[in-house]
Each structure stands twice: as structure tokens, then as C-alpha cells.
Amino acid sequence: MRVEAYNQVQQIYQTKKTNKAQQTGSVQQADKLQISSFGKEFHAARAAVAGVPDIREDLTAPIKARIQNGTYGVDNAAFAEKLLSRFDEVI
């Protein structure tokens, strides 16, 4: 590679850095952020959901206890019927 060629290319693409505020003489303004009402509502809903536990222990604790005791049973016929009815809803 020729060093002279690299220097020539570099000179072509050399730019002078200028500050636009200095060129125009205007006062710089700070950026502003505005959140829409939908964004505020979304943030509030997200915060409310974050405060709720993923598992409802009041519903799952009795079932867990029955499973551990061996007293929890599933009616096979009722389960099959619910499964088929859900399948029919999908189709």
C-alpha cells in the first residue's frame, strides 16, 4: 500500500468541526421530553402489575396441600370433556 495515496484520500475527507451555535449566534435550547397521557397511563398500569405476585398463593396453597396429602384427585371423564370442549372452541 502506498502511504502517499492514503494521505491524499485522508485530505479529501478531512472536515473542519464547527459548532452550529457559534455560527448562527443563537442561544442553545435544552431538549424537552413530553410524555403522552397514554404513556402515563401505561406506566401506572405497569407499576400496578409489577406490585402483584405472579402466583396467587391463596388459591394454590390448598391444592398443593391436597397433592402432598394424596387427597387430590382428577375426574378423568370431566377432564376429557373439558379438553374436548376447548378443542371445539379453537376449531
N, C-alpha and C positions, 0 to 999 in steps of 0.2 A: 504494500500500500504506500502510496506517495503522500508524504506529510504535507507538501505544498497544496495538493488538491483538497485535503481535509481543511486546511486553513482557509482556502478560498470559499469553500462551502459554508464554513462557520461564519465568515464575514458577511455572506449574503443574508443569513438568517439572524444576524445579530440585531436585536431591537433595543431601543432605549426605554427604560422603565420610567413612566411618568405617572404622577398622581393626578387623577382627574379633578380632584378638589382644588389642587393648586392651579390647574389650567383655567378653570372657569371662575375661580374666586368665590365659589358658593360655599355655604356652610353645610357640613356633613350632617345628615339626619340619622338618628338611631333607627334600627329596624324595629318594627312593631309586630306583635303576634296577637291575632284576634281568634278566639275560639268560638265557633258557632254554637247556637243553642242545642243543636243535635249532638255536637261533641261534648257539651257539658252534661247533657242527659245520659249519653253513653258512658261517660266517665263515672257518673253517680251510680248507674246500674252495675257497672263493672266492679266498683268498690263494694256494693251491696252483695254481689255474688261472691266476691273474694272472702267476705266475712262468714259465709255459710260453709259448714263442713261438707266434704264430699259424700260421706256416708252418714245416713240417719241412724244413729245408734239406738234410738228409741224403738225403731222398727226391726232392726237386725238383731239386737241382743236377745229377745225371746226365741227367735228362730235358731240362733247359734246355740242357745242353751238346750233346746229340744233336740238338735242334731247331736250334741255331745252326750245327752242322756239316752239317745237312741229311741226317743219317742216321736220323732218327726217322720211322718210318712207321706208319700205322694200317691194319690189315687191314679193309677195308670190310665184308666178309661177317661177320666176327666182331663188328664194331661193330653192324651191323644186327641180328644175332641177340641180342646182349645188350640192345639197345634194345627189341626186341620182347618179350623175356622179362621185362624190368622193367615194360613196359606191361601185360603179362598179370597180373603180381603186383598192380598197382594196381587193376585191374578186378576 
